Amino acid sequence: MAGRARGWPGLAVFLVALACLPACAALSRPARLPGSDLASPSRNAPVSHSSSLGSPSAVHDLQEAAYYYSRYYALAFRDLVGLKRLAEVCAALEEAGVEDEGCREAAERAARGQEDKGTGGQGDQSAREAGEEADGLQYAISDSTAAVLWEAWLEQVATVQPQYMVGQRLDDGWTLLGYDVDEECLARGEPADMVLYWTGPASANAGSEQDGWYRAGERWVQVVERVQNLVLNGGFELGAIGFPRDIYRADPATRQMVTDLRGERRTTVALLDSTEVYSATSFASLNVPVNPEGLYLQAGWMKSQGGNGYLGRGWIGGIAADTPSYNYVVTSVKEEEWRHYAGVARPLAGATGCQIWLINWKAVGQVYFDNIVWVEVGLPGK
């Protein structure tokens, strides 16, 4: 699993610039704040200890962080990792005995959002029409702004639809519903924060909060900070670097980099152009080491124009001779529009590495690929 960043230089300056950056940077905020070594938040509120906030500069930096996190939360409420960090920052300030305006404003916004959900969107209007209700709302968050923000985070992750749907069930009964991550960021080789949504057996425990697992309603939510794409050049902006091989040894002309419109932006994508002579073509990545006990998420975008697309991996190592040494996220893709595919996999017994495979199999036509991602995530229940 990706490690956390060790440094915390110039947080206030970094966050000022952060407010003007695209979503990739916003999701990749500094993973460590003063007190971030401490216990993770509990169900009721984030936990912190004022002993780690002995210097006025640390308190000042936390207030700066709260200010910019709260401003960003107002613009991007769907950034759930940012909301979680805001709750942790506000908890640290409360432990230090500091009442922070940014925390209070964010808590009021969160409380109004929760009230709106419970009243069909009329909560905020009702509070304005009845002064006593507004006073009651203010009183309700006077004890702990961090607790309000934490409850808002738990409520959102318990019900939100994942950005990328998966719906894959593992052998032990756990199902990955989907996940949130900035895949553009990952494809460029930059770290990004990931939130994964799981369901499991009724009595099962996915893991501890210290390891990034949180119970939210009927779900378990896994937060993986600063995860790194293990595939080099997954976005193909550097050409075929990272995918130098073809498992079928077809004519190199069948393997191309082209510019295509995916969504609303033009981007460089990989193209496999199979012909009657070379009907099986592929891009195979450099060898990627794997943790034999790990769980990996593979994802990518694909479309076809007469081709037959596959996205998968070939495992490397001491794999039993009677076991196929490959498996796939998706097979036989023939859709003509760009579509996202994702799935998780455990390494085969004996595997020490893998190659990521992009394949156009037994077809005369084209298959396009973009934003190929391969990241390690934690297994629930381990």
C-alpha positions in Angstrom: 0.0 0.0 0.0 1.2 3.5 -0.7 3.0 5.2 2.2 2.1 8.5 3.6 4.1 11.6 2.8 6.6 12.5 5.5 7.0 16.2 5.0 4.7 19.1 5.9 6.5 22.2 4.6 4.7 25.5 4.2 1.1 24.1 4.6 -0.5 27.6 4.5 1.3 28.6 1.4 0.6 25.2 -0.2 -3.1 25.4 0.5 -3.4 28.9 -0.8 -2.0 27.7 -4.2 -4.2 24.6 -3.8 -7.4 26.6 -4.0 -6.6 27.6 -7.6 -5.5 24.1 -8.8 -7.5 21.5 -10.6 -9.2 18.5 -8.9 -6.0 16.4 -9.1 -4.1 18.7 -6.7 -7.1 19.2 -4.5 -7.4 15.5 -3.9 -3.7 15.2 -3.2 -3.5 17.5 -0.2 -0.6 17.0 2.3 -1.3 13.8 4.1 0.3 14.9 7.3 -0.8 17.7 9.6 0.3 18.5 13.2 -1.1 15.6 15.2 -1.7 13.4 12.2 0.3 10.6 13.8 -2.5 10.3 16.4 -5.4 8.0 16.7 -7.9 8.2 13.9 -11.4 9.6 14.4 -14.0 7.7 16.4 -17.6 7.4 15.6 -18.4 10.6 17.6 -15.6 12.9 16.6 -12.1 13.0 15.4 -9.5 12.4 18.1 -6.5 14.6 18.7 -4.1 15.5 21.5 -3.1 19.0 22.3 0.3 17.9 23.4 1.3 17.9 19.8 0.2 21.5 19.3 2.6 23.1 21.8 3.8 25.9 19.5 1.8 28.9 18.4 3.1 28.3 14.8 1.4 24.8 14.8 -1.9 26.3 15.9 -1.6 29.0 13.3 -0.9 26.5 10.6 -3.9 24.5 11.7 -6.1 27.6 11.5 -4.8 28.3 8.0 -5.5 24.7 7.0 -9.0 24.9 8.5 -9.6 28.2 6.5 -8.6 26.7 3.2 -10.2 23.3 3.7 -13.5 24.9 4.7 -13.4 27.2 1.7 -12.7 24.3 -0.6 -15.5 22.3 1.1 -17.9 25.1 0.2 -16.9 24.7 -3.5 -16.4 20.9 -3.7 -18.6 19.2 -1.1 -18.1 15.9 -3.0 -14.4 15.9 -1.9 -14.9 13.5 1.0 -11.3 13.1 1.9 -11.0 16.9 2.2 -14.1 16.9 4.5 -12.5 14.2 6.6 -9.3 16.1 7.0 -11.2 19.3 7.8 -12.9 17.4 10.7 -9.5 16.2 11.9 -8.0 19.7 11.8 -11.0 21.1 13.7 -10.6 18.4 16.3 -7.0 19.3 16.8 -7.9 23.0 17.2 -10.6 22.1 19.7 -8.1 20.0 21.7 -5.9 23.1 21.8 -8.7 25.2 23.1 -9.0 27.3 19.9 -12.4 28.3 18.5 -11.9 28.6 14.8 -14.3 30.5 12.6 -13.5 28.4 9.5 -14.5 25.3 11.4 -17.7 26.9 12.6 -18.7 28.0 9.2 -18.0 24.6 7.7 -20.0 22.9 10.5 -23.0 25.2 10.0 -22.9 24.4 6.3 -22.7 20.7 7.0 -25.6 21.0 9.5 -27.7 22.9 7.1 -27.0 20.2 4.4 -28.1 17.4 6.8 -31.2 19.3 7.7 -32.1 19.9 4.1 -31.9 16.2 3.4 -34.3 15.5 6.3 -36.8 18.2 5.2 -36.8 17.8 1.4 -34.5 20.7 0.9 -36.6 23.1 3.0 -34.4 23.0 6.2 -32.4 26.1 5.5 -35.4 28.1 4.5 -37.3 27.0 7.6 -34.3 28.1 9.8 -34.4 31.5 8.2 -38.1 31.9 8.7 -38.0 30.9 12.3 -35.3 32.6 14.4 -35.6 30.1 17.2 -34.8 27.2 14.8 -31.7 29.1 13.7 -30.7 29.6 17.3 -31.2 26.0 18.0 -29.0 25.0 15.1 -26.2 27.3 16.4 -26.6 25.8 19.9 -26.4 22.3 18.5 -23.0 22.8 17.0 -21.6 24.9 19.9 -20.1 22.0 21.7 -18.0 20.5 18.9 -17.7 21.6 15.3 -15.5 18.7 14.6 -18.2 16.3 15.7 -20.7 17.9 13.3 -18.2 17.7 10.5 -17.4 14.1 11.3 -21.1 13.1 11.4 -21.6 14.8 8.1 -18.7 12.8 6.6 -20.1 9.5 7.9 -23.5 10.4 6.5 -22.2 11.2 3.1 -19.9 8.1 2.7 -22.7 5.9 4.0 -25.0 6.8 1.1 -23.1 8.4 -1.7 -22.9 6.7 -5.1 -19.2 5.9 -5.9 -17.6 7.8 -8.7 -16.5 4.6 -10.4 -18.8 1.5 -9.9 -17.3 -2.0 -9.6 -19.8 -4.4 -7.9 -17.3 -7.2 -7.6 -17.7 -9.9 -4.9 -14.6 -11.6 -3.4 -14.4 -15.2 -2.4 -14.6 -14.3 1.3 -18.0 -12.5 1.0 -16.8 -8.9 0.7 -18.1 -6.8 -2.2 -16.3 -3.7 -3.6 -19.2 -1.4 -4.6 -17.0 1.2 -6.2 -14.5 3.9 -5.4 -13.6 7.6 -5.7 -10.2 8.8 -7.0 -8.8 11.2 -9.4 -7.7 8.8 -12.1 -6.3 11.6 -14.3 -3.9 12.3 -11.5 -3.0 8.6 -11.1 -2.5 8.2 -14.8 0.0 11.1 -14.8 2.0 9.3 -12.1 1.0 11.6 -9.3 -0.3 10.4 -5.9 -4.0 10.7 -5.2 -6.3 9.9 -2.3 -8.8 7.1 -2.8 -12.0 6.2 -1.0 -13.4 2.6 -1.5 -16.9 1.5 -0.6 -17.4 -2.1 0.6 -20.1 -4.3 2.0 -19.4 -7.6 3.8 -20.8 -10.3 6.0 -23.0 -8.9 8.7 -20.7 -9.8 11.6 -17.4 -9.1 9.8 -15.0 -6.3 10.7 -13.1 -4.8 7.8 -10.3 -3.3 9.9 -9.3 -0.6 12.3 -9.7 3.2 11.9 -5.9 3.4 12.3 -5.6 1.4 9.1 -8.1 3.6 7.2 -11.4 1.6 7.7 -14.6 3.2 8.9 -18.1 1.8 9.5 -20.7 4.0 7.9 -24.3 2.8 7.9 -24.3 -0.6 6.1 -21.0 0.0 4.4 -17.4 -0.1 5.3 -15.4 2.8 3.9 -11.7 2.5 3.2 -9.6 5.6 2.9 -6.2 5.1 1.2 -4.1 8.3 1.2 -1.6 9.2 -1.5 -2.0 6.0 -3.5 0.3 5.6 -6.4 -0.3 4.1 -9.8 2.1 1.2 -10.3 1.9 1.4 -14.1 4.3 3.7 -15.7 2.7 6.2 -18.1 -0.8 4.9 -17.7 -2.2 8.0 -19.5 0.1 7.5 -22.5 1.1 11.1 -22.6 4.7 9.9 -23.0 3.9 7.6 -25.9 4.4 3.9 -25.4 6.9 4.3 -22.5 5.9 1.7 -19.9 4.3 -0.6 -22.5 7.2 -1.8 -24.6 6.0 -5.3 -25.3 3.6 -7.2 -27.5 2.8 -10.7 -26.3 1.8 -11.7 -29.9 4.8 -10.1 -31.6 2.7 -8.5 -34.3 3.9 -5.8 -36.7 4.8 -2.7 -34.7 2.5 -0.7 -37.0 -0.4 -2.3 -35.2 0.6 -0.5 -32.0 0.0 3.3 -32.2 -0.4 6.4 -30.1 -3.2 8.7 -31.4 -5.1 11.7 -30.2 -8.8 11.2 -29.4 -11.7 13.0 -27.8 -12.7 11.3 -24.5 -15.4 13.2 -22.7 -14.7 16.9 -23.3 -11.0 16.8 -23.7 -8.5 15.6 -26.3 -6.0 13.2 -25.0 -3.3 10.8 -26.1 -4.6 7.2 -26.1 -3.2 3.8 -27.1 -4.5 2.1 -30.2 -4.3 -1.5 -31.3 -5.1 -1.8 -35.0 -5.5 -5.5 -35.7 -5.5 -6.7 -39.3 -6.3 -9.9 -41.2 -2.5 -10.7 -41.1 -2.1 -9.7 -37.5 -5.5 -10.3 -35.9 -4.1 -10.5 -32.3 -2.2 -7.5 -31.0 -1.3 -6.2 -27.6 0.4 -3.7 -25.4 2.2 -5.4 -22.4 3.7 -3.3 -19.6 7.0 -3.5 -17.9 7.1 -6.1 -15.1 5.4 -4.8 -12.0 6.3 -6.4 -8.6 3.3 -7.5 -6.5 2.7 -8.3 -2.9 1.7 -12.0 -2.9 -0.8 -11.3 0.0 -2.1 -8.0 -1.5 -5.2 -6.9 -3.3 -5.0 -4.8 -6.5 -7.4 -2.6 -8.3 -7.1 -2.4 -12.1 -9.0 0.1 -14.2 -9.0 1.8 -17.6 -11.1 3.3 -20.4 -11.7 1.4 -23.6 -13.7 1.7 -26.8 -13.8 -0.4 -30.0 -14.2 0.2 -33.7 -14.6 -3.3 -35.1 -12.1 -4.7 -32.6 -12.4 -7.1 -29.6 -10.9 -5.6 -26.5 -9.5 -7.2 -23.4 -8.0 -5.6 -20.2 -6.1 -7.8 -17.8 -2.8 -9.0 -16.5 -0.3 -11.8 -17.0 1.2 -13.1 -13.8 4.9 -13.7 -13.4 6.6 -16.2 -11.0 6.3 -19.8 -9.8 2.8 -20.4 -10.9 1.5 -24.0 -11.1 1.7 -25.4 -14.6 -1.9 -26.4 -14.6 -3.1 -22.9 -13.7 -3.7 -20.2 -16.4 -1.2 -17.5 -15.7 -3.5 -14.6 -16.7 -6.9 -13.2 -15.9 -9.0 -10.2 -17.0 -11.0 -7.2 -15.8 -13.1 -7.3 -18.9 -13.2 -9.3 -22.1 -14.7 -8.9 -25.6 -15.2 -5.2 -25.5 -17.0 -4.1 -28.7 -18.6 -0.8 -27.6 -18.0 2.1 -29.8 -18.1 4.8 -27.1 -15.6 5.3 -24.3 -16.5 3.3 -21.2 -14.8 2.8 -17.9 -13.9 -0.7 -16.6 -12.6 -1.7 -13.2 -12.0 -4.7 -11.0 -9.9 -6.1 -8.2 -7.6 -9.1 -8.2 -5.4 -11.1 -5.8 -2.1 -12.4 -7.2 -2.1 -16.1 -8.2 -0.3 -18.5 -5.9 3.4 -18.2 -6.6 3.2 -14.9 -8.4 5.9 -12.3 -7.7 4.9 -9.8 -10.4 2.7 -9.1 -13.3 2.4 -7.4 -16.7 -0.6 -5.3 -17.5 -2.1 -6.5 -20.8 -4.1 -4.5 -23.3 -5.4 -6.8 -26.1 -7.2 -6.7 -29.3 -8.0 -10.4 -29.9 -8.8 -12.2 -33.1 -10.4 -9.2 -34.8 -10.0 -6.9 -37.8 -10.5 -3.5 -36.3 -9.4 -1.1 -33.7 -9.5 -1.0 -29.8 -8.5 2.2 -27.9 -7.2 2.4 -24.3 -6.6 5.3 -21.9 -5.8 6.0 -18.2 -4.7 2.5 -17.2 -4.5 2.2 -13.5 -3.0 -0.6 -11.2 -2.9 0.2 -7.5 -2.6 -1.8 -4.3 -5.4 -1.5 -1.8 -5.9 -3.2 1.6 -7.9 -6.4 1.9 -11.0 -6.1 4.2 -10.9 -8.3 7.2 -7.1 -8.5 7.3 
